[in-house]
Amino acid sequence: MSVARTIERKLTEQLHPQSVDVLDQSHQHAGHASAPPGGESHFHVEIVAEAFNNLNRVARQRLVYQILNDELAGPVHALSLNTVTPAEAMTKPYSNGGHNRK
């Protein structure tokens, strides 16, 4: 199973999100010392989940890092996150890693 798919599966199982998008951005780091051949080391995750209610941004990120502990200790070199509640997703646009959402 790909690293991206593993990230998506773990977050889905633990947080039951309304949506989760995992973007592999490893190609943007090809040739860097920290980028292994074959990629799957740099990711951006956007997740909308009720589980983030009443958590500040740092607590949300810590929750995701805890769920992805094994991946962060292994193949994942960089992980950027956009964590929002369903209410926040409805009231303000959120990023998708620098890519225009269509």
Phi and psi restraints in degrees (range 20) as a CNS / XPLOR table:
assign (resid 1 and name C) (resid 2 and name N)
       (resid 2 and name CA) (resid 2 and name C) 1.0 -67.6 20.0 2
assign (resid 2 and name N) (resid 2 and name CA)
       (resid 2 and name C) (resid 3 and name N) 1.0 157.8 20.0 2
assign (resid 2 and name C) (resid 3 and name N)
       (resid 3 and name CA) (resid 3 and name C) 1.0 -61.3 20.0 2
assign (resid 3 and name N) (resid 3 and name CA)
       (resid 3 and name C) (resid 4 and name N) 1.0 -43.8 20.0 2
assign (resid 3 and name C) (resid 4 and name N)
       (resid 4 and name CA) (resid 4 and name C) 1.0 -59.0 20.0 2
assign (resid 4 and name N) (resid 4 and name CA)
       (resid 4 and name C) (resid 5 and name N) 1.0 -43.9 20.0 2
assign (resid 4 and name C) (resid 5 and name N)
       (resid 5 and name CA) (resid 5 and name C) 1.0 -66.4 20.0 2
assign (resid 5 and name N) (resid 5 and name CA)
       (resid 5 and name C) (resid 6 and name N) 1.0 -38.0 20.0 2
assign (resid 5 and name C) (resid 6 and name N)
       (resid 6 and name CA) (resid 6 and name C) 1.0 -63.5 20.0 2
assign (resid 6 and name N) (resid 6 and name CA)
       (resid 6 and name C) (resid 7 and name N) 1.0 -43.2 20.0 2
assign (resid 6 and name C) (resid 7 and name N)
       (resid 7 and name CA) (resid 7 and name C) 1.0 -59.7 20.0 2
assign (resid 7 and name N) (resid 7 and name CA)
       (resid 7 and name C) (resid 8 and name N) 1.0 -48.5 20.0 2
assign (resid 7 and name C) (resid 8 and name N)
       (resid 8 and name CA) (resid 8 and name C) 1.0 -60.9 20.0 2
assign (resid 8 and name N) (resid 8 and name CA)
       (resid 8 and name C) (resid 9 and name N) 1.0 -44.7 20.0 2
assign (resid 8 and name C) (resid 9 and name N)
       (resid 9 and name CA) (resid 9 and name C) 1.0 -62.3 20.0 2
assign (resid 9 and name N) (resid 9 and name CA)
       (resid 9 and name C) (resid 10 and name N) 1.0 -47.4 20.0 2
assign (resid 9 and name C) (resid 10 and name N)
       (resid 10 and name CA) (resid 10 and name C) 1.0 -64.0 20.0 2
assign (resid 10 and name N) (resid 10 and name CA)
       (resid 10 and name C) (resid 11 and name N) 1.0 -43.8 20.0 2
assign (resid 10 and name C) (resid 11 and name N)
       (resid 11 and name CA) (resid 11 and name C) 1.0 -65.9 20.0 2
assign (resid 11 and name N) (resid 11 and name CA)
       (resid 11 and name C) (resid 12 and name N) 1.0 -37.8 20.0 2
assign (resid 11 and name C) (resid 12 and name N)
       (resid 12 and name CA) (resid 12 and name C) 1.0 -66.4 20.0 2
assign (resid 12 and name N) (resid 12 and name CA)
       (resid 12 and name C) (resid 13 and name N) 1.0 -44.5 20.0 2
assign (resid 12 and name C) (resid 13 and name N)
       (resid 13 and name CA) (resid 13 and name C) 1.0 -64.9 20.0 2
assign (resid 13 and name N) (resid 13 and name CA)
       (resid 13 and name C) (resid 14 and name N) 1.0 -38.4 20.0 2
assign (resid 13 and name C) (resid 14 and name N)
       (resid 14 and name CA) (resid 14 and name C) 1.0 -87.1 20.0 2
assign (resid 14 and name N) (resid 14 and name CA)
       (resid 14 and name C) (resid 15 and name N) 1.0 -36.4 20.0 2
assign (resid 14 and name C) (resid 15 and name N)
       (resid 15 and name CA) (resid 15 and name C) 1.0 -107.7 20.0 2
assign (resid 15 and name N) (resid 15 and name CA)
       (resid 15 and name C) (resid 16 and name N) 1.0 -13.8 20.0 2
assign (resid 15 and name C) (resid 16 and name N)
       (resid 16 and name CA) (resid 16 and name C) 1.0 48.6 20.0 2
assign (resid 16 and name N) (resid 16 and name CA)
       (resid 16 and name C) (resid 17 and name N) 1.0 56.2 20.0 2
assign (resid 16 and name C) (resid 17 and name N)
       (resid 17 and name CA) (resid 17 and name C) 1.0 -73.5 20.0 2
assign (resid 17 and name N) (resid 17 and name CA)
       (resid 17 and name C) (resid 18 and name N) 1.0 157.3 20.0 2
assign (resid 17 and name C) (resid 18 and name N)
       (resid 18 and name CA) (resid 18 and name C) 1.0 -72.5 20.0 2
assign (resid 18 and name N) (resid 18 and name CA)
       (resid 18 and name C) (resid 19 and name N) 1.0 -32.9 20.0 2
assign (resid 18 and name C) (resid 19 and name N)
       (resid 19 and name CA) (resid 19 and name C) 1.0 -155.2 20.0 2
assign (resid 19 and name N) (resid 19 and name CA)
       (resid 19 and name C) (resid 20 and name N) 1.0 151.5 20.0 2
assign (resid 19 and name C) (resid 20 and name N)
       (resid 20 and name CA) (resid 20 and name C) 1.0 -147.0 20.0 2
assign (resid 20 and name N) (resid 20 and name CA)
       (resid 20 and name C) (resid 21 and name N) 1.0 128.6 20.0 2
assign (resid 20 and name C) (resid 21 and name N)
       (resid 21 and name CA) (resid 21 and name C) 1.0 -122.9 20.0 2
assign (resid 21 and name N) (resid 21 and name CA)
       (resid 21 and name C) (resid 22 and name N) 1.0 126.5 20.0 2
assign (resid 21 and name C) (resid 22 and name N)
       (resid 22 and name CA) (resid 22 and name C) 1.0 -114.7 20.0 2
assign (resid 22 and name N) (resid 22 and name CA)
       (resid 22 and name C) (resid 23 and name N) 1.0 116.7 20.0 2
assign (resid 22 and name C) (resid 23 and name N)
       (resid 23 and name CA) (resid 23 and name C) 1.0 -109.5 20.0 2
assign (resid 23 and name N) (resid 23 and name CA)
       (resid 23 and name C) (resid 24 and name N) 1.0 119.9 20.0 2
assign (resid 23 and name C) (resid 24 and name N)
       (resid 24 and name CA) (resid 24 and name C) 1.0 -81.4 20.0 2
assign (resid 24 and name N) (resid 24 and name CA)
       (resid 24 and name C) (resid 25 and name N) 1.0 112.2 20.0 2
assign (resid 24 and name C) (resid 25 and name N)
       (resid 25 and name CA) (resid 25 and name C) 1.0 -105.6 20.0 2
assign (resid 25 and name N) (resid 25 and name CA)
       (resid 25 and name C) (resid 26 and name N) 1.0 17.5 20.0 2
assign (resid 25 and name C) (resid 26 and name N)
       (resid 26 and name CA) (resid 26 and name C) 1.0 -59.8 20.0 2
assign (resid 26 and name N) (resid 26 and name CA)
       (resid 26 and name C) (resid 27 and name N) 1.0 -32.9 20.0 2
assign (resid 26 and name C) (resid 27 and name N)
       (resid 27 and name CA) (resid 27 and name C) 1.0 -60.8 20.0 2
assign (resid 27 and name N) (resid 27 and name CA)
       (resid 27 and name C) (resid 28 and name N) 1.0 -25.5 20.0 2
assign (resid 27 and name C) (resid 28 and name N)
       (resid 28 and name CA) (resid 28 and name C) 1.0 -74.5 20.0 2
assign (resid 28 and name N) (resid 28 and name CA)
       (resid 28 and name C) (resid 29 and name N) 1.0 -10.6 20.0 2
assign (resid 28 and name C) (resid 29 and name N)
       (resid 29 and name CA) (resid 29 and name C) 1.0 -118.7 20.0 2
assign (resid 29 and name N) (resid 29 and name CA)
       (resid 29 and name C) (resid 30 and name N) 1.0 10.8 20.0 2
assign (resid 29 and name C) (resid 30 and name N)
       (resid 30 and name CA) (resid 30 and name C) 1.0 -57.5 20.0 2
assign (resid 30 and name N) (resid 30 and name CA)
       (resid 30 and name C) (resid 31 and name N) 1.0 133.8 20.0 2
assign (resid 30 and name C) (resid 31 and name N)
       (resid 31 and name CA) (resid 31 and name C) 1.0 93.1 20.0 2
assign (resid 31 and name N) (resid 31 and name CA)
       (resid 31 and name C) (resid 32 and name N) 1.0 -15.2 20.0 2
assign (resid 31 and name C) (resid 32 and name N)
       (resid 32 and name CA) (resid 32 and name C) 1.0 -73.8 20.0 2
assign (resid 32 and name N) (resid 32 and name CA)
       (resid 32 and name C) (resid 33 and name N) 1.0 153.8 20.0 2
assign (resid 32 and name C) (resid 33 and name N)
       (resid 33 and name CA) (resid 33 and name C) 1.0 -58.5 20.0 2
assign (resid 33 and name N) (resid 33 and name CA)
       (resid 33 and name C) (resid 34 and name N) 1.0 -33.0 20.0 2
assign (resid 33 and name C) (resid 34 and name N)
       (resid 34 and name CA) (resid 34 and name C) 1.0 -86.8 20.0 2
assign (resid 34 and name N) (resid 34 and name CA)
       (resid 34 and name C) (resid 35 and name N) 1.0 -2.4 20.0 2
assign (resid 34 and name C) (resid 35 and name N)
       (resid 35 and name CA) (resid 35 and name C) 1.0 -98.2 20.0 2
assign (resid 35 and name N) (resid 35 and name CA)
       (resid 35 and name C) (resid 36 and name N) 1.0 111.2 20.0 2
assign (resid 35 and name C) (resid 36 and name N)
       (resid 36 and name CA) (resid 36 and name C) 1.0 -72.9 20.0 2
assign (resid 36 and name N) (resid 36 and name CA)
       (resid 36 and name C) (resid 37 and name N) 1.0 154.9 20.0 2
assign (resid 36 and name C) (resid 37 and name N)
       (resid 37 and name CA) (resid 37 and name C) 1.0 -59.4 20.0 2
assign (resid 37 and name N) (resid 37 and name CA)
       (resid 37 and name C) (resid 38 and name N) 1.0 139.4 20.0 2
assign (resid 37 and name C) (resid 38 and name N)
       (resid 38 and name CA) (resid 38 and name C) 1.0 92.2 20.0 2
assign (resid 38 and name N) (resid 38 and name CA)
       (resid 38 and name C) (resid 39 and name N) 1.0 -8.3 20.0 2
assign (resid 38 and name C) (resid 39 and name N)
       (resid 39 and name CA) (resid 39 and name C) 1.0 72.4 20.0 2
assign (resid 39 and name N) (resid 39 and name CA)
       (resid 39 and name C) (resid 40 and name N) 1.0 -146.0 20.0 2
assign (resid 39 and name C) (resid 40 and name N)
       (resid 40 and name CA) (resid 40 and name C) 1.0 56.0 20.0 2
assign (resid 40 and name N) (resid 40 and name CA)
       (resid 40 and name C) (resid 41 and name N) 1.0 48.9 20.0 2
assign (resid 40 and name C) (resid 41 and name N)
       (resid 41 and name CA) (resid 41 and name C) 1.0 -130.3 20.0 2
assign (resid 41 and name N) (resid 41 and name CA)
       (resid 41 and name C) (resid 42 and name N) 1.0 -20.8 20.0 2
assign (resid 41 and name C) (resid 42 and name N)
       (resid 42 and name CA) (resid 42 and name C) 1.0 -124.4 20.0 2
assign (resid 42 and name N) (resid 42 and name CA)
       (resid 42 and name C) (resid 43 and name N) 1.0 121.9 20.0 2
assign (resid 42 and name C) (resid 43 and name N)
       (resid 43 and name CA) (resid 43 and name C) 1.0 -134.0 20.0 2
assign (resid 43 and name N) (resid 43 and name CA)
       (resid 43 and name C) (resid 44 and name N) 1.0 151.1 20.0 2
assign (resid 43 and name C) (resid 44 and name N)
       (resid 44 and name CA) (resid 44 and name C) 1.0 -121.0 20.0 2
assign (resid 44 and name N) (resid 44 and name CA)
       (resid 44 and name C) (resid 45 and name N) 1.0 130.7 20.0 2
assign (resid 44 and name C) (resid 45 and name N)
       (resid 45 and name CA) (resid 45 and name C) 1.0 -121.4 20.0 2
assign (resid 45 and name N) (resid 45 and name CA)
       (resid 45 and name C) (resid 46 and name N) 1.0 130.4 20.0 2
assign (resid 45 and name C) (resid 46 and name N)
       (resid 46 and name CA) (resid 46 and name C) 1.0 -115.3 20.0 2
assign (resid 46 and name N) (resid 46 and name CA)
       (resid 46 and name C) (resid 47 and name N) 1.0 126.2 20.0 2
assign (resid 46 and name C) (resid 47 and name N)
       (resid 47 and name CA) (resid 47 and name C) 1.0 -139.9 20.0 2
assign (resid 47 and name N) (resid 47 and name CA)
       (resid 47 and name C) (resid 48 and name N) 1.0 133.7 20.0 2
assign (resid 47 and name C) (resid 48 and name N)
       (resid 48 and name CA) (resid 48 and name C) 1.0 -114.2 20.0 2
assign (resid 48 and name N) (resid 48 and name CA)
       (resid 48 and name C) (resid 49 and name N) 1.0 117.6 20.0 2
assign (resid 48 and name C) (resid 49 and name N)
       (resid 49 and name CA) (resid 49 and name C) 1.0 -150.9 20.0 2
assign (resid 49 and name N) (resid 49 and name CA)
       (resid 49 and name C) (resid 50 and name N) 1.0 140.9 20.0 2
assign (resid 49 and name C) (resid 50 and name N)
       (resid 50 and name CA) (resid 50 and name C) 1.0 -61.2 20.0 2
assign (resid 50 and name N) (resid 50 and name CA)
       (resid 50 and name C) (resid 51 and name N) 1.0 -26.9 20.0 2
assign (resid 50 and name C) (resid 51 and name N)
       (resid 51 and name CA) (resid 51 and name C) 1.0 -58.4 20.0 2
assign (resid 51 and name N) (resid 51 and name CA)
       (resid 51 and name C) (resid 52 and name N) 1.0 -18.8 20.0 2
assign (resid 51 and name C) (resid 52 and name N)
       (resid 52 and name CA) (resid 52 and name C) 1.0 -87.4 20.0 2
assign (resid 52 and name N) (resid 52 and name CA)
       (resid 52 and name C) (resid 53 and name N) 1.0 -5.5 20.0 2
assign (resid 52 and name C) (resid 53 and name N)
       (resid 53 and name CA) (resid 53 and name C) 1.0 -56.4 20.0 2
assign (resid 53 and name N) (resid 53 and name CA)
       (resid 53 and name C) (resid 54 and name N) 1.0 137.2 20.0 2
assign (resid 53 and name C) (resid 54 and name N)
       (resid 54 and name CA) (resid 54 and name C) 1.0 66.6 20.0 2
assign (resid 54 and name N) (resid 54 and name CA)
       (resid 54 and name C) (resid 55 and name N) 1.0 14.3 20.0 2
assign (resid 54 and name C) (resid 55 and name N)
       (resid 55 and name CA) (resid 55 and name C) 1.0 -112.9 20.0 2
assign (resid 55 and name N) (resid 55 and name CA)
       (resid 55 and name C) (resid 56 and name N) 1.0 137.1 20.0 2
assign (resid 55 and name C) (resid 56 and name N)
       (resid 56 and name CA) (resid 56 and name C) 1.0 -77.7 20.0 2
assign (resid 56 and name N) (resid 56 and name CA)
       (resid 56 and name C) (resid 57 and name N) 1.0 175.1 20.0 2
assign (resid 56 and name C) (resid 57 and name N)
       (resid 57 and name CA) (resid 57 and name C) 1.0 -58.2 20.0 2
assign (resid 57 and name N) (resid 57 and name CA)
       (resid 57 and name C) (resid 58 and name N) 1.0 -42.0 20.0 2
assign (resid 57 and name C) (resid 58 and name N)
       (resid 58 and name CA) (resid 58 and name C) 1.0 -65.9 20.0 2
assign (resid 58 and name N) (resid 58 and name CA)
       (resid 58 and name C) (resid 59 and name N) 1.0 -43.9 20.0 2
assign (resid 58 and name C) (resid 59 and name N)
       (resid 59 and name CA) (resid 59 and name C) 1.0 -63.8 20.0 2
assign (resid 59 and name N) (resid 59 and name CA)
       (resid 59 and name C) (resid 60 and name N) 1.0 -37.6 20.0 2
assign (resid 59 and name C) (resid 60 and name N)
       (resid 60 and name CA) (resid 60 and name C) 1.0 -62.7 20.0 2
assign (resid 60 and name N) (resid 60 and name CA)
       (resid 60 and name C) (resid 61 and name N) 1.0 -45.4 20.0 2
assign (resid 60 and name C) (resid 61 and name N)
       (resid 61 and name CA) (resid 61 and name C) 1.0 -66.7 20.0 2
assign (resid 61 and name N) (resid 61 and name CA)
       (resid 61 and name C) (resid 62 and name N) 1.0 -39.5 20.0 2
assign (resid 61 and name C) (resid 62 and name N)
       (resid 62 and name CA) (resid 62 and name C) 1.0 -61.0 20.0 2
assign (resid 62 and name N) (resid 62 and name CA)
       (resid 62 and name C) (resid 63 and name N) 1.0 -39.2 20.0 2
assign (resid 62 and name C) (resid 63 and name N)
       (resid 63 and name CA) (resid 63 and name C) 1.0 -61.3 20.0 2
assign (resid 63 and name N) (resid 63 and name CA)
       (resid 63 and name C) (resid 64 and name N) 1.0 -47.0 20.0 2
assign (resid 63 and name C) (resid 64 and name N)
       (resid 64 and name CA) (resid 64 and name C) 1.0 -64.3 20.0 2
assign (resid 64 and name N) (resid 64 and name CA)
       (resid 64 and name C) (resid 65 and name N) 1.0 -43.4 20.0 2
assign (resid 64 and name C) (resid 65 and name N)
       (resid 65 and name CA) (resid 65 and name C) 1.0 -60.9 20.0 2
assign (resid 65 and name N) (resid 65 and name CA)
       (resid 65 and name C) (resid 66 and name N) 1.0 -38.2 20.0 2
assign (resid 65 and name C) (resid 66 and name N)
       (resid 66 and name CA) (resid 66 and name C) 1.0 -63.2 20.0 2
assign (resid 66 and name N) (resid 66 and name CA)
       (resid 66 and name C) (resid 67 and name N) 1.0 -43.7 20.0 2
assign (resid 66 and name C) (resid 67 and name N)
       (resid 67 and name CA) (resid 67 and name C) 1.0 -64.4 20.0 2
assign (resid 67 and name N) (resid 67 and name CA)
       (resid 67 and name C) (resid 68 and name N) 1.0 -37.2 20.0 2
assign (resid 67 and name C) (resid 68 and name N)
       (resid 68 and name CA) (resid 68 and name C) 1.0 -100.0 20.0 2
assign (resid 68 and name N) (resid 68 and name CA)
       (resid 68 and name C) (resid 69 and name N) 1.0 23.6 20.0 2
assign (resid 68 and name C) (resid 69 and name N)
       (resid 69 and name CA) (resid 69 and name C) 1.0 -52.9 20.0 2
assign (resid 69 and name N) (resid 69 and name CA)
       (resid 69 and name C) (resid 70 and name N) 1.0 -46.3 20.0 2
assign (resid 69 and name C) (resid 70 and name N)
       (resid 70 and name CA) (resid 70 and name C) 1.0 -63.7 20.0 2
assign (resid 70 and name N) (resid 70 and name CA)
       (resid 70 and name C) (resid 71 and name N) 1.0 -41.0 20.0 2
assign (resid 70 and name C) (resid 71 and name N)
       (resid 71 and name CA) (resid 71 and name C) 1.0 -68.7 20.0 2
assign (resid 71 and name N) (resid 71 and name CA)
       (resid 71 and name C) (resid 72 and name N) 1.0 -38.5 20.0 2
assign (resid 71 and name C) (resid 72 and name N)
       (resid 72 and name CA) (resid 72 and name C) 1.0 -69.8 20.0 2
assign (resid 72 and name N) (resid 72 and name CA)
       (resid 72 and name C) (resid 73 and name N) 1.0 -27.8 20.0 2
assign (resid 72 and name C) (resid 73 and name N)
       (resid 73 and name CA) (resid 73 and name C) 1.0 -81.8 20.0 2
assign (resid 73 and name N) (resid 73 and name CA)
       (resid 73 and name C) (resid 74 and name N) 1.0 -11.8 20.0 2
assign (resid 73 and name C) (resid 74 and name N)
       (resid 74 and name CA) (resid 74 and name C) 1.0 -120.6 20.0 2
assign (resid 74 and name N) (resid 74 and name CA)
       (resid 74 and name C) (resid 75 and name N) 1.0 -106.2 20.0 2
assign (resid 74 and name C) (resid 75 and name N)
       (resid 75 and name CA) (resid 75 and name C) 1.0 -74.6 20.0 2
assign (resid 75 and name N) (resid 75 and name CA)
       (resid 75 and name C) (resid 76 and name N) 1.0 -20.7 20.0 2
assign (resid 75 and name C) (resid 76 and name N)
       (resid 76 and name CA) (resid 76 and name C) 1.0 -88.1 20.0 2
assign (resid 76 and name N) (resid 76 and name CA)
       (resid 76 and name C) (resid 77 and name N) 1.0 117.2 20.0 2
assign (resid 76 and name C) (resid 77 and name N)
       (resid 77 and name CA) (resid 77 and name C) 1.0 -89.8 20.0 2
assign (resid 77 and name N) (resid 77 and name CA)
       (resid 77 and name C) (resid 78 and name N) 1.0 -36.9 20.0 2
assign (resid 77 and name C) (resid 78 and name N)
       (resid 78 and name CA) (resid 78 and name C) 1.0 -140.5 20.0 2
assign (resid 78 and name N) (resid 78 and name CA)
       (resid 78 and name C) (resid 79 and name N) 1.0 137.9 20.0 2
assign (resid 78 and name C) (resid 79 and name N)
       (resid 79 and name CA) (resid 79 and name C) 1.0 -140.5 20.0 2
assign (resid 79 and name N) (resid 79 and name CA)
       (resid 79 and name C) (resid 80 and name N) 1.0 117.6 20.0 2
assign (resid 79 and name C) (resid 80 and name N)
       (resid 80 and name CA) (resid 80 and name C) 1.0 -106.9 20.0 2
assign (resid 80 and name N) (resid 80 and name CA)
       (resid 80 and name C) (resid 81 and name N) 1.0 146.7 20.0 2
assign (resid 80 and name C) (resid 81 and name N)
       (resid 81 and name CA) (resid 81 and name C) 1.0 -129.8 20.0 2
assign (resid 81 and name N) (resid 81 and name CA)
       (resid 81 and name C) (resid 82 and name N) 1.0 145.7 20.0 2
assign (resid 81 and name C) (resid 82 and name N)
       (resid 82 and name CA) (resid 82 and name C) 1.0 -129.6 20.0 2
assign (resid 82 and name N) (resid 82 and name CA)
       (resid 82 and name C) (resid 83 and name N) 1.0 106.5 20.0 2
assign (resid 82 and name C) (resid 83 and name N)
       (resid 83 and name CA) (resid 83 and name C) 1.0 -115.4 20.0 2
assign (resid 83 and name N) (resid 83 and name CA)
       (resid 83 and name C) (resid 84 and name N) 1.0 119.0 20.0 2
assign (resid 83 and name C) (resid 84 and name N)
       (resid 84 and name CA) (resid 84 and name C) 1.0 -136.5 20.0 2
assign (resid 84 and name N) (resid 84 and name CA)
       (resid 84 and name C) (resid 85 and name N) 1.0 157.6 20.0 2
assign (resid 84 and name C) (resid 85 and name N)
       (resid 85 and name CA) (resid 85 and name C) 1.0 -84.4 20.0 2
assign (resid 85 and name N) (resid 85 and name CA)
       (resid 85 and name C) (resid 86 and name N) 1.0 164.0 20.0 2
assign (resid 85 and name C) (resid 86 and name N)
       (resid 86 and name CA) (resid 86 and name C) 1.0 -58.1 20.0 2
assign (resid 86 and name N) (resid 86 and name CA)
       (resid 86 and name C) (resid 87 and name N) 1.0 -38.9 20.0 2
assign (resid 86 and name C) (resid 87 and name N)
       (resid 87 and name CA) (resid 87 and name C) 1.0 -63.4 20.0 2
assign (resid 87 and name N) (resid 87 and name CA)
       (resid 87 and name C) (resid 88 and name N) 1.0 -41.7 20.0 2
assign (resid 87 and name C) (resid 88 and name N)
       (resid 88 and name CA) (resid 88 and name C) 1.0 -65.5 20.0 2
assign (resid 88 and name N) (resid 88 and name CA)
       (resid 88 and name C) (resid 89 and name N) 1.0 -38.1 20.0 2
assign (resid 88 and name C) (resid 89 and name N)
       (resid 89 and name CA) (resid 89 and name C) 1.0 -64.6 20.0 2
assign (resid 89 and name N) (resid 89 and name CA)
       (resid 89 and name C) (resid 90 and name N) 1.0 -29.6 20.0 2
assign (resid 89 and name C) (resid 90 and name N)
       (resid 90 and name CA) (resid 90 and name C) 1.0 -79.7 20.0 2
assign (resid 90 and name N) (resid 90 and name CA)
       (resid 90 and name C) (resid 91 and name N) 1.0 -27.2 20.0 2
assign (resid 90 and name C) (resid 91 and name N)
       (resid 91 and name CA) (resid 91 and name C) 1.0 -100.7 20.0 2
assign (resid 91 and name N) (resid 91 and name CA)
       (resid 91 and name C) (resid 92 and name N) 1.0 -17.4 20.0 2
assign (resid 91 and name C) (resid 92 and name N)
       (resid 92 and name CA) (resid 92 and name C) 1.0 -145.8 20.0 2
assign (resid 92 and name N) (resid 92 and name CA)
       (resid 92 and name C) (resid 93 and name N) 1.0 143.4 20.0 2
assign (resid 92 and name C) (resid 93 and name N)
       (resid 93 and name CA) (resid 93 and name C) 1.0 -69.3 20.0 2
assign (resid 93 and name N) (resid 93 and name CA)
       (resid 93 and name C) (resid 94 and name N) 1.0 147.9 20.0 2
assign (resid 93 and name C) (resid 94 and name N)
       (resid 94 and name CA) (resid 94 and name C) 1.0 -123.4 20.0 2
assign (resid 94 and name N) (resid 94 and name CA)
       (resid 94 and name C) (resid 95 and name N) 1.0 154.4 20.0 2
assign (resid 94 and name C) (resid 95 and name N)
       (resid 95 and name CA) (resid 95 and name C) 1.0 -70.6 20.0 2
assign (resid 95 and name N) (resid 95 and name CA)
       (resid 95 and name C) (resid 96 and name N) 1.0 157.6 20.0 2
assign (resid 95 and name C) (resid 96 and name N)
       (resid 96 and name CA) (resid 96 and name C) 1.0 -127.5 20.0 2
assign (resid 96 and name N) (resid 96 and name CA)
       (resid 96 and name C) (resid 97 and name N) 1.0 51.0 20.0 2
assign (resid 96 and name C) (resid 97 and name N)
       (resid 97 and name CA) (resid 97 and name C) 1.0 71.7 20.0 2
assign (resid 97 and name N) (resid 97 and name CA)
       (resid 97 and name C) (resid 98 and name N) 1.0 27.2 20.0 2
assign (resid 97 and name C) (resid 98 and name N)
       (resid 98 and name CA) (resid 98 and name C) 1.0 88.3 20.0 2
assign (resid 98 and name N) (resid 98 and name CA)
       (resid 98 and name C) (resid 99 and name N) 1.0 5.6 20.0 2
assign (resid 98 and name C) (resid 99 and name N)
       (resid 99 and name CA) (resid 99 and name C) 1.0 -107.2 20.0 2
assign (resid 99 and name N) (resid 99 and name CA)
       (resid 99 and name C) (resid 100 and name N) 1.0 137.7 20.0 2
assign (resid 99 and name C) (resid 100 and name N)
       (resid 100 and name CA) (resid 100 and name C) 1.0 -72.0 20.0 2
assign (resid 100 and name N) (resid 100 and name CA)
       (resid 100 and name C) (resid 101 and name N) 1.0 128.1 20.0 2
assign (resid 100 and name C) (resid 101 and name N)
       (resid 101 and name CA) (resid 101 and name C) 1.0 -79.6 20.0 2
assign (resid 101 and name N) (resid 101 and name CA)
       (resid 101 and name C) (resid 102 and name N) 1.0 132.1 20.0 2
